[in-house]
Amino acid sequence: MRVLTRRRPSAARLSDHAPGTGRQRRSRAAAALAGLLAVALVFTGCAGENDGGAASSARALRAAGDGTLTIYNSYKIAGLDPIGTGTNWLFDWGVAENLLQITETGEVAPWLAESVVRDGDTRWVATLRKGVTFQNGKPVDAPAVAAALSRQIARSAAARVYLDQATTVTADGEKVVITTPAPNAMVPAALAARDNSLQIYDVAAMDAAGGDSAKIVGAGAYSGPYAITAWTPDNLVLAPYQKHWEGTPPLKGITVRVVPDEQARLAGVRSGEADMAFYPSTSAKLELKGDKDMHVLSSELALQSLLVEMNLKAGIFTDTAVRKAFTAAIDYRGIAADVGNGQFAAATGLYPPTMSFAVDSQVHDLNEAKRLLDTAGWVPGGDGIRSKDGRRLVVRFVTQAQGPETNDVAIAMQDQVARAGFELRIDNAEDSAAVKKDPGAWESSVALSGSLSGTADPIQPYLVRWTTGGSSNAQGVANPEIDAIGAQLRGEFDTARRDALLERAQQILVREQAYVVAGTFKYFTVVTGPEWADYRVSSVRRHLTSQTGK
């Protein structure tokens, strides 16, 4: 199934840093590299630096180094049992694997399964890759896979977004058979999703842990190229699984450490204590310009959307006219051009234009925004901010402290919507989801949605964000037609008909009701030191694989 069908400052050094990192490691690697280059010059002469120079130097530095990788990240690793939350990071960091995967070009492809074939409307047959084992040595065979999928369907809310709880999974010889109670077009996306819905793992090891993540450490319950040797929500330490089915991975050890402050993450890379810093703000590229030891690298595709949501439960955005005025006041191209610094792609609709179902539905029209507010009775004051019946047109706008790009978007929007008469007050919350649980605490938010970059399929994020009662529907969308479209999407195998349903949904969500817009689309960006100047940033957030570092 192909989904991309058409083109449309400084900080204090942190204590307890990961083993094998720091200035000493970089100095040793640099000294060794100098020796290697000196030998190379004897044979090759002093060739000039070319486009491959940084990549060649990076490979040489890694060859001369200690073989470890340290990443400073901003998001916690909440737990290790997939029936809970937070184990999507284990997919990112090369620990967990699925039956299928989304490739960098947006295609569903084999992974632990050699193939998954639909046999009728409700039956799917998976043929497993031979010779695969969990990190504890147990075989990843049909009974093991069926047990993992069955446990997820029975106990994971994330899995049940994709698969009804009445879905059965059985072992049929060397094959796995998935039988759904009704036609379900989401099965391939479910088996490929990077979230914690349908990861494959050793059920016996998980059950033995009894929900205690500390007991999963060292159990070898997953099948990926790297196994967990230590874990806290703020620190993940991994070792290579020597018998991984793709061969022994090249790195000797990996540490993923949570460092909430962006400047501390960048300082870690600059000092050599970290090799990579994830989730830099959009200003990082300008800040690091000219620093030859710091590399700002981005993914090929911008599949992460920063969604601007309106609170439909209370406040000013219960008025459709005010919502439409707000979305018309946002200059989407301006956000990408003025604050993105190459990390943003302008949003002309709710979905990236590479998607076959994307509709150009978002239009910046300041005059229309003013007209709508005039008609709705909102009168400009002396400072330009409008009022009605003694109430100022204030938007309490929630951003995510762990995602600095959300605050960048908010700052850009603040000046834009002020021209129409909105006062945007930014709440950069440590836990934005907690703030949005109280309908009286916010009017709008910008949320980083990575769903499409993990599945390249729109149905799961549609269901959780916009259908009545969806798990991520904090804004309170409750539209019968949106719900009906969601129900149809679940069972629609025909791509053209699915696209038509999604196109109609976008008309409702954006143009007719202005429930939500995409503020911008984001390329995934990573800051690295010189040892990783050749790192390929994934568009689908497979940050570490068995090939990383080769």
C-alpha positions in Angstrom: 0.0 0.0 0.0 1.6 3.2 -1.1 0.4 6.3 0.6 2.5 9.1 -0.9 0.8 8.9 -4.2 1.1 12.5 -5.4 3.2 15.6 -4.9 0.9 18.3 -3.9 23.7 30.3 25.0 25.5 28.0 27.3 24.5 25.5 30.0 26.1 23.9 33.1 27.6 20.5 32.5 25.2 17.8 33.6 26.2 15.3 36.2 25.9 11.5 35.9 26.5 11.7 32.1 26.5 8.5 30.1 29.6 6.3 30.1 31.8 6.7 27.1 30.9 10.3 26.4 32.6 13.6 27.1 35.6 15.6 26.0 38.0 12.8 26.7 36.2 10.5 24.2 36.1 13.1 21.5 39.7 14.1 22.1 40.9 10.5 21.8 38.8 10.0 18.6 40.2 13.3 17.1 43.8 12.2 17.9 43.2 8.8 16.3 41.5 10.5 13.3 44.5 12.8 12.8 46.7 9.7 12.6 44.4 8.0 10.1 44.3 11.1 7.9 48.0 11.5 8.0 48.4 8.0 6.7 45.7 8.6 4.1 47.5 11.7 2.8 50.6 9.7 2.0 48.6 7.6 -0.5 46.0 10.1 -1.8 47.6 13.5 -1.6 45.9 16.6 -0.3 42.6 16.4 -2.0 40.2 19.4 -1.4 37.1 19.0 0.8 34.0 18.1 -1.2 30.4 17.3 -0.4 31.4 14.0 1.1 34.1 15.4 3.3 32.0 15.7 6.4 30.6 12.2 5.9 34.1 10.8 5.4 35.3 12.5 8.5 32.4 11.3 10.5 33.0 7.7 9.6 36.6 8.0 10.4 35.9 9.6 13.8 33.4 6.9 14.6 36.0 4.2 13.6 38.5 5.8 15.9 36.0 6.3 18.8 34.7 4.0 21.4 31.7 2.8 19.4 29.0 4.3 21.7 26.2 6.8 20.9 24.7 9.2 23.4 21.5 11.1 22.6 20.0 14.0 24.6 16.2 13.9 24.1 13.4 16.0 25.6 10.6 13.4 26.0 10.5 10.9 28.8 10.3 7.1 28.3 7.3 6.4 30.4 7.3 2.7 30.6 8.4 -0.6 28.9 5.2 -2.6 28.8 3.3 -1.9 25.5 -0.1 -2.2 27.2 0.7 1.0 29.0 1.9 4.3 27.4 5.2 5.6 26.2 6.7 2.5 24.6 6.5 4.1 21.2 10.0 5.3 22.0 11.2 1.7 22.0 10.4 1.6 18.3 12.4 4.9 17.8 15.5 3.6 19.6 15.8 0.2 17.9 14.4 -1.9 20.7 11.0 -2.9 19.5 9.9 -4.2 16.1 6.6 -4.7 14.3 5.3 -7.2 11.7 5.3 -4.4 9.1 7.0 -1.0 8.8 6.6 2.4 7.1 9.5 3.1 4.8 11.1 6.5 4.3 9.2 6.8 1.0 5.9 6.2 2.8 5.2 2.6 1.8 4.1 -0.3 4.0 6.8 -2.9 3.8 7.8 -6.2 5.5 9.6 -6.3 8.8 9.2 -9.2 11.1 6.7 -10.5 8.6 7.8 -11.3 5.1 4.2 -10.5 4.0 0.7 -9.8 5.2 -2.0 -10.6 2.7 -5.8 -9.9 2.9 -7.8 -13.1 2.4 -11.4 -11.9 2.0 -12.8 -8.9 3.8 -12.1 -10.0 7.4 -9.1 -12.3 7.3 -5.4 -11.4 7.1 -2.5 -13.9 6.9 1.0 -13.0 8.0 4.0 -15.1 6.8 6.8 -14.6 9.4 10.5 -14.1 8.7 12.4 -17.3 9.6 15.1 -17.5 12.2 14.1 -14.4 14.2 14.5 -14.5 18.0 13.8 -12.3 20.9 16.8 -10.9 22.7 16.4 -13.6 25.3 16.8 -16.3 22.6 13.2 -17.4 22.4 11.9 -17.8 18.8 9.7 -15.1 17.2 7.3 -17.8 15.8 3.6 -17.8 15.1 2.5 -18.7 18.6 4.7 -16.0 20.1 3.4 -13.3 17.6 -0.2 -14.4 18.1 0.2 -14.1 21.9 1.7 -10.6 21.7 -1.0 -9.3 19.3 -3.8 -10.9 21.3 -2.5 -9.4 24.6 -2.4 -6.0 23.0 -5.9 -6.2 21.5 -7.2 -7.4 24.9 -5.4 -4.9 27.1 -4.1 -1.9 25.1 -6.4 1.1 24.4 -4.0 2.1 21.7 -4.4 -1.2 19.9 -8.2 -1.1 20.1 -8.2 2.2 18.1 -7.1 0.0 15.2 -8.6 -3.4 16.0 -11.9 -4.2 17.6 -11.6 -6.2 20.8 -13.5 -9.0 19.1 -10.5 -9.4 16.7 -8.9 -12.8 17.0 -5.3 -13.7 16.3 -4.3 -17.4 15.9 -1.2 -19.4 14.9 -1.8 -21.6 11.8 1.4 -23.6 11.4 4.1 -21.0 10.6 1.6 -18.3 9.7 -0.4 -15.9 11.9 -4.1 -15.3 11.0 -5.8 -12.1 12.1 -9.6 -12.2 11.8 -11.6 -9.0 12.3 -15.3 -9.0 13.2 -16.0 -6.6 10.3 -14.1 -5.3 7.3 -11.1 -3.3 8.6 -8.9 -1.3 6.3 -6.7 -0.3 9.2 -4.9 -3.6 9.6 -1.8 -2.8 7.5 -1.4 0.6 9.3 -1.9 -1.1 12.6 0.8 -3.7 12.0 3.2 -0.9 10.9 2.4 1.8 13.4 5.4 3.2 15.4 3.2 3.6 18.5 2.9 1.0 21.3 -0.3 -0.5 19.8 0.9 -3.7 18.2 4.6 -4.2 18.9 5.9 -7.8 19.0 7.4 -9.0 22.3 7.8 -12.1 24.5 4.5 -12.2 26.4 5.9 -14.5 29.2 8.6 -11.9 30.0 6.0 -9.1 30.1 3.6 -11.1 32.3 6.3 -12.1 34.7 7.1 -8.4 35.2 3.6 -7.7 36.3 3.6 -4.2 35.0 6.8 -3.2 36.7 9.1 -1.7 34.0 12.2 -2.2 36.2 11.6 -6.0 35.9 11.5 -5.8 32.1 15.0 -4.4 32.0 17.4 -7.2 31.0 14.5 -9.6 30.2 15.3 -9.5 26.5 11.5 -9.3 25.7 11.9 -7.5 22.4 13.5 -8.5 19.1 15.2 -5.3 17.9 18.9 -4.7 17.3 19.4 -3.1 20.8 18.4 -4.5 24.2 17.6 -2.6 27.4 20.2 -2.9 30.1 19.1 0.1 32.3 16.0 2.3 32.4 14.4 5.1 34.2 11.9 7.5 32.6 14.8 9.9 32.2 17.5 7.5 31.1 17.6 4.5 28.7 20.7 2.4 28.2 21.0 -0.1 25.4 23.4 -2.8 24.4 23.7 -4.5 20.9 21.8 -7.8 20.4 24.5 -9.9 18.8 22.1 -12.4 17.2 19.7 -9.9 15.6 18.3 -11.3 12.4 19.9 -8.5 10.3 23.3 -9.2 11.8 25.2 -7.8 14.7 24.6 -4.0 15.0 27.6 -1.8 14.8 27.3 0.3 18.0 28.7 -1.0 21.3 26.2 0.9 23.4 23.5 3.6 23.3 22.3 6.0 26.0 19.2 8.1 25.5 19.0 10.7 28.2 16.1 13.1 28.9 17.5 16.6 29.1 14.5 19.0 29.2 16.4 22.3 28.6 17.3 22.8 24.9 20.4 24.8 25.6 21.6 22.0 27.9 21.0 19.5 25.1 23.0 21.7 22.6 25.8 22.3 25.2 26.0 18.5 25.6 26.8 18.1 21.9 29.2 21.0 21.9 31.2 19.6 24.8 31.2 16.0 23.5 29.1 14.6 26.3 26.4 13.9 23.8 26.5 13.0 20.1 23.0 14.1 19.2 20.4 16.6 20.5 16.8 15.9 19.5 14.0 18.5 19.3 15.9 21.7 18.7 14.0 24.9 18.4 13.8 26.6 15.0 16.4 29.1 16.1 19.0 26.4 16.6 20.1 26.5 12.9 20.8 30.3 13.1 22.4 29.9 16.5 24.8 27.3 15.3 25.6 28.8 11.9 29.3 28.8 11.4 30.0 26.2 14.1 31.9 23.5 12.2 31.6 21.0 15.1 27.8 21.3 15.2 25.6 20.0 12.4 21.8 20.7 12.0 20.3 17.8 10.0 16.7 17.4 8.8 14.5 14.7 7.4 13.6 14.5 3.7 9.9 14.8 4.3 7.9 17.1 6.6 5.3 14.7 8.0 4.9 16.1 11.5 2.1 18.5 11.8 1.7 21.2 14.4 -2.1 21.3 14.7 -3.8 24.5 15.9 -6.9 23.3 17.8 -9.8 25.3 19.1 -11.6 24.6 22.4 -15.2 23.9 21.5 -16.4 23.3 25.1 -16.2 26.7 26.5 -15.1 30.3 25.7 -14.8 32.4 22.6 -14.3 29.5 20.2 -17.7 28.1 20.7 -18.7 30.8 18.1 -18.0 29.4 14.6 -17.4 33.0 13.2 -14.7 33.6 15.8 -13.0 30.3 14.9 -13.1 31.2 11.2 -11.7 34.6 11.9 -8.8 33.2 14.0 -7.8 30.6 11.3 -8.1 33.3 8.6 -5.8 35.6 10.6 -3.0 33.0 10.7 -0.3 33.5 8.0 0.7 29.9 7.3 3.4 30.8 4.8 4.7 33.4 7.1 5.2 30.9 9.9 7.3 28.7 7.6 9.3 31.6 6.1 9.8 33.8 9.1 10.4 31.4 12.0 11.0 28.0 10.4 14.6 28.5 9.3 14.2 25.6 7.0 12.6 23.3 9.5 9.0 24.1 8.5 7.0 23.6 5.4 4.1 25.9 4.8 0.7 24.4 5.5 -2.0 24.9 2.8 -4.2 22.3 4.3 -4.7 19.9 7.2 -2.4 17.2 5.7 1.0 17.4 4.0 0.6 17.9 0.3 2.5 14.6 -0.4 -0.6 12.8 0.8 -3.1 11.7 -1.9 -6.0 12.9 0.1 -4.6 16.4 1.0 -6.9 19.4 0.2 -5.7 23.0 0.0 -8.2 24.4 2.5 -6.3 26.9 4.6 -6.2 30.5 3.4 -4.7 33.5 5.1 -7.1 36.4 4.6 -6.7 39.2 7.2 -9.5 41.3 5.7 -11.9 38.3 5.9 -10.9 37.8 9.5 -11.7 41.4 10.4 -15.0 41.2 8.5 -16.1 38.1 10.4 -15.2 39.7 13.8 -17.0 43.0 12.8 -20.1 41.0 11.9 -19.9 39.0 15.2 -19.9 42.3 17.2 -16.3 42.4 18.3 -15.1 46.0 18.3 -11.4 47.1 18.1 -10.1 49.0 21.1 -7.4 51.7 21.3 -4.7 49.0 21.4 -6.2 47.1 18.5 -7.5 44.3 20.6 -11.3 43.7 20.2 -13.9 43.5 22.9 -17.6 42.5 23.1 -19.9 43.1 26.0 -16.9 44.2 28.1 -14.9 41.1 27.3 -11.5 41.3 25.5 -10.8 38.9 22.6 -8.2 36.9 24.6 -6.9 33.5 23.4 -5.1 31.5 26.1 -2.8 29.5 23.8 -1.2 26.3 25.2 2.2 25.1 23.9 4.4 22.2 24.9 7.5 22.9 26.9 9.1 19.6 25.7 8.5 20.7 22.1 10.1 24.1 21.6 8.9 24.3 18.0 5.3 24.6 19.4 6.3 27.8 21.2 8.1 29.1 18.0 4.8 28.8 16.1 2.9 30.5 18.9 5.2 33.5 18.9 4.8 33.9 15.2 1.0 33.6 15.4 0.9 36.1 18.3 1.7 39.1 16.1 -0.3 37.8 13.1 -3.6 37.4 14.9 -3.1 40.6 16.8 -3.6 42.4 13.4 -7.2 41.0 13.4 -7.8 42.0 17.0 -6.9 38.8 19.0 -4.7 39.0 22.1 -2.7 35.7 22.2 -1.5 34.8 25.6 1.0 31.9 25.5 1.0 29.2 28.1 4.1 27.1 27.6 3.0 24.2 29.8 5.1 21.3 31.1 2.1 19.1 30.6 -0.2 20.6 27.9 -2.5 17.6 28.0 -3.2 18.2 31.7 -4.0 21.9 31.0 -6.5 21.0 28.3 -8.4 18.6 30.6 -10.0 21.7 32.1 -12.2 23.4 29.4 -12.1 26.6 31.4 -8.3 26.9 31.3 -7.6 27.4 27.6 -9.0 28.6 24.3 -6.6 27.2 21.7 -3.4 25.1 21.5 -0.7 24.0 19.2 -0.1 20.3 19.4 2.8 18.3 17.7 1.2 15.4 16.0 3.6 12.8 14.7 0.9 10.3 13.8 1.4 10.5 10.1 5.2 10.2 10.4 4.6 7.0 12.2 2.0 5.3 10.1 1.7 7.5 7.0 -2.0 6.6 7.3 -4.6 9.1 8.4 -7.3 6.9 9.8 -6.0 6.3 13.4 -5.2 10.0 14.0 -8.5 11.0 12.6 -10.4 8.6 14.9 -8.5 9.6 18.1 -8.5 13.4 17.4 -11.8 14.3 15.8 -14.5 11.7 16.4 -16.7 12.1 19.5 -15.0 10.8 22.6 -11.6 10.2 20.8 -8.7 9.7 23.2 -6.9 12.8 21.9 -10.0 14.9 21.3 -9.4 17.4 24.1 -11.0 20.2 22.1 -14.4 18.5 22.1 -15.2 17.9 18.4 -18.6 16.3 18.3 -19.9 16.3 14.7 -22.2 13.5 13.5 -20.9 13.7 9.9 -17.3 13.5 11.1 -18.2 10.5 13.2 -19.9 8.8 10.3 -16.9 9.4 8.0 -14.7 7.9 10.6 -16.9 4.8 10.8 -16.7 4.5 7.0 -13.0 4.9 6.8 -12.5 1.9 9.1 -13.8 -0.5 6.5 -13.0 1.2 3.2 -10.4 -0.7 1.3 -10.7 1.3 -1.9 -8.1 4.1 -2.0 -10.1 6.5 -4.2 -13.2 6.2 -2.0 -11.1 6.6 1.2 -9.6 9.8 -0.3 -13.0 11.2 -1.2 -14.1 10.6 2.4 -11.1 12.4 3.8 -11.5 15.3 1.4 -15.1 15.8 2.6 -13.9 15.6 6.2 -11.4 18.4 5.6 -14.1 20.6 4.2 -16.0 20.2 7.5 -13.0 20.4 9.8 -11.3 23.4 8.2 -13.6 25.4 5.9 -17.1 24.9 7.3 -16.5 24.6 11.0 -12.8 25.7 11.5 -12.3 23.2 14.3 -8.7 22.8 13.5 -5.9 23.8 11.1 -2.3 22.8 10.6 -0.1 25.7 11.7 2.8 24.3 9.9 4.5 21.0 8.9 7.8 20.1 10.5 10.8 18.4 9.2 12.3 16.2 11.9 15.6 17.9 13.0 18.6 16.7 14.9 21.8 18.5 16.0 24.9 16.3 15.9 28.6 16.5 16.6 31.2 15.8 14.0 31.2 12.1 14.5 27.6 12.0 13.2 27.6 14.6 10.5 26.5 11.9 8.1 23.5 10.8 10.2 20.4 10.3 8.1 17.4 11.8 9.9 14.3 9.6 9.5 11.1 11.1 8.2 9.2 8.3 10.0 11.1 8.5 13.3 13.1 5.3 13.0 16.0 7.0 14.7 18.1 3.9 15.3 18.2 0.8 13.2 20.6 -2.1 12.8 22.4 -0.1 10.2 22.9 3.1 12.2 26.6 3.9 12.4 27.8 1.8 9.6 
